Each structure stands twice: as C-alpha cells, then as structure tokens.
Amino acid sequence: VVDSMGRQTHVGDILGNAGYLSAALRSLDLPPPNGRTLRVRLIEEEHELGRLDEIYVEVDGRRIQPRRCGHRPPNYCTKDLETVVLRYGNAWDFEFDLPEAHQRIVLFAIGDHIPFL
C-alpha cells in the first residue's frame, strides 16, 4: 500500500502464494487509507515471473475495480487468461476510488508465478 506521501507499507505477498503455473484467487486484508483513494503497488521481489490476470478490491463486500478499468480496459481488469507479466524488480501501481465510509478493504488478485530455474 502506498500512502499520499509515497511511502510504502508492505502488506503481504499476493501472487507468490499462488500456485506454480496454477492461477489462484488470493486475498489480503488492507489497512484503511487516508482519504478515498487507495494506492496499491505490486512488486515482483522474487527471482520469478508473476502473472496477474485480474486485480480488484472489495470494500465492505462491494467490488471495486482499479481506476484504469474504464473504456479500453487493460488485461488485469477481467479474469480472461490474458495476463500481465511482472518480472523480477518490476512494480505495477493501481488506484481504487473508495466510498466515503468504509470498514473493511480486501485486495483480491488472480494469478500465478513461474520460478526461474
């Protein structure tokens, strides 16, 4: 999670816990952001390829897609086996518009990883 000052807080490993060449839906509870914009940064920190098929958050049970998922959405907006590849050292940033009042925020991602041999 990235705050409004650009400081990162490590929350967990959402793709690394997915199966090797076996796409899985994984989730992480997220801390509440300051304000109504949630910024999430996925970083491939291991010597492997991460493959992201879909990413979204649920806020109090309501599904919210990243901001960029409007007209001509990128591959990570729908579960369609069209993956985005994260190579070692790569980072992808996602922003979500949250409702004014919210209690629980959960990040969901569908993907897998391929370790370097």
C-alpha positions in Angstrom: 0.0 0.0 0.0 1.3 3.5 -0.9 0.2 6.5 1.1 -0.4 10.0 -0.2 3.3 10.9 0.6 4.6 8.0 -1.5 5.6 5.9 1.5 5.1 2.1 1.1 3.8 -0.3 3.6 4.4 -4.0 2.9 1.1 -5.9 3.5 1.9 -9.3 2.0 2.7 -11.5 -0.9 -0.4 -11.9 -3.0 1.0 -13.7 -6.2 3.9 -15.6 -4.6 1.5 -17.7 -2.6 -0.4 -18.7 -5.7 0.4 -22.0 -7.3 3.2 -22.5 -9.8 1.5 -22.4 -13.2 -1.8 -22.7 -11.5 -3.9 -19.5 -11.4 -5.5 -18.9 -8.0 -7.6 -16.3 -6.4 -5.7 -14.8 -3.4 -6.7 -12.1 -0.9 -5.1 -9.7 1.6 -6.8 -7.5 4.1 -5.6 -3.9 3.7 -5.2 -1.1 6.2 -7.6 1.8 5.6 -6.0 4.6 3.6 -6.1 8.3 4.5 -8.8 9.6 2.2 -10.8 8.0 -0.5 -8.1 6.8 -2.8 -6.4 3.5 -2.2 -3.0 3.1 -3.9 -1.6 -0.5 -4.2 1.8 -1.3 -5.6 2.6 -4.9 -6.7 6.4 -5.5 -6.8 7.9 -8.7 -8.0 10.6 -9.2 -5.4 11.5 -12.9 -6.1 13.5 -14.3 -8.9 10.4 -15.5 -10.7 7.7 -14.2 -13.1 4.4 -13.1 -11.6 1.4 -13.4 -13.9 -1.6 -11.2 -13.0 -4.9 -12.0 -14.6 -7.2 -9.8 -12.5 -7.0 -7.4 -9.5 -9.7 -5.7 -7.6 -10.7 -4.7 -4.0 -13.8 -5.4 -2.0 -14.9 -2.6 0.3 -17.5 -3.8 2.8 -18.4 -6.6 0.3 -18.7 -4.2 -2.7 -16.4 -5.0 -5.6 -14.3 -2.1 -7.0 -12.0 -2.3 -10.0 -8.9 -0.1 -10.5 -9.4 3.3 -12.0 -7.9 2.4 -15.3 -10.7 -0.2 -15.9 -13.0 2.1 -17.8 -13.0 2.5 -21.6 -10.5 0.1 -23.3 -9.5 -1.6 -20.0 -6.1 -3.3 -19.6 -5.8 -7.1 -19.2 -5.8 -7.1 -15.4 -9.4 -5.8 -15.3 -11.2 -9.1 -16.1 -10.4 -12.8 -15.5 -9.8 -13.8 -19.1 -6.4 -15.6 -19.0 -4.8 -12.5 -20.7 -2.2 -11.9 -18.0 0.1 -9.0 -17.2 3.7 -10.3 -16.5 5.7 -8.9 -13.6 9.3 -9.6 -14.0 11.9 -9.5 -11.1 12.1 -5.9 -9.9 9.0 -4.7 -11.8 6.4 -2.7 -10.0 2.8 -2.0 -11.0 0.7 0.7 -9.4 -3.1 0.5 -9.1 -5.5 3.1 -7.7 -9.0 2.5 -6.4 -11.7 5.1 -5.7 -13.3 4.2 -2.3 -16.7 5.1 -0.9 -16.7 7.8 1.7 -17.4 5.5 4.6 -15.8 2.0 4.7 -14.9 -0.6 7.3 -13.1 -3.5 5.6 -10.9 -3.4 2.5 -9.7 -6.7 0.9 -7.4 -6.9 -2.1 -8.1 -9.8 -4.5 -5.8 -11.0 -7.3 -5.9 -13.9 -9.7 -2.6 -15.1 -10.9 0.3 -17.4 -10.5 4.1 -17.4 -10.6 6.9 -19.1 -12.6 10.1 -19.5 -10.6 13.4 -19.0 -12.5 15.3 -22.3 -12.7 
